[in-house]
Amino acid sequence: MNPEQQAVEKAFKPLIDAKSKRKLSIRITDLKEFDETKEGLSFKKIIKSVQASLPKGTKEISVEYTNRKGHRIERMVKVPLGRKKKLSR
């Protein structure tokens, strides 16, 4: 690597690390047969993408993740998540 490439890499390294810190890795399960781990930047978008593949009749899912401050979160989320007006279509 030449010095110019090293300087560019050094300048952009904090930006790349910050993006990976912002990513959430969420483990989603219905406490029966469904278990999946997804990664993304938005909690709501991850839940919305998974709720189509959930088994029929699922009303709540268990969610485990580490938030951006580093605290481990385990909670139940009601599904479907989204606007009621659009969900009935």
SULSUL-V82657 format. One record per residue. RES is the residue in one letter. NEAR is the number of other ideal C-beta (glycine too) atoms within 8 Angstrom. D_CENTER is the distance of its C-alpha to the mean C-alpha in whole Angstrom. Layout:
res->[RES	RES]
near->[NEAR	NEAR]
d_center->[D_CENTER	D_CENTER]
This chain:
res->[M	N	P	E	Q	Q	A	V	E	K	A	F	K	P	L	I	D	A	K	S	K	R	K	L	S	I	R	I	T	D	L	K	E	F	D	E	T	K	E	G	L	S	F	K	K	I	I	K	S	V	Q	A	S	L	P	K	G	T	K	E	I	S	V	E	Y	T	N	R	K	G	H	R	I	E	R	M	V	K	V	P	L	G	R	K	K	K	L	S	R]
near->[4	5	5	6	8	9	8	8	9	7	6	8	8	6	7	8	8	8	8	7	7	8	9	14	9	14	10	14	9	11	4	5	5	12	6	9	7	10	8	10	6	7	8	7	9	14	15	9	9	12	11	5	6	11	8	4	4	10	5	9	15	12	13	8	11	8	8	6	4	5	6	6	9	6	6	7	10	6	11	5	9	7	5	6	5	7	8	5	3]
d_center->[36	38	37	36	33	32	33	30	28	28	28	24	23	22	20	18	17	16	13	12	12	10	7	4	5	5	8	9	13	16	18	21	20	16	14	11	8	6	4	4	6	6	5	8	7	5	7	10	10	10	13	15	15	16	20	22	23	19	19	17	14	13	10	10	8	10	10	11	15	14	15	13	12	13	14	15	13	16	15	16	14	16	19	22	24	22	21	25	25]
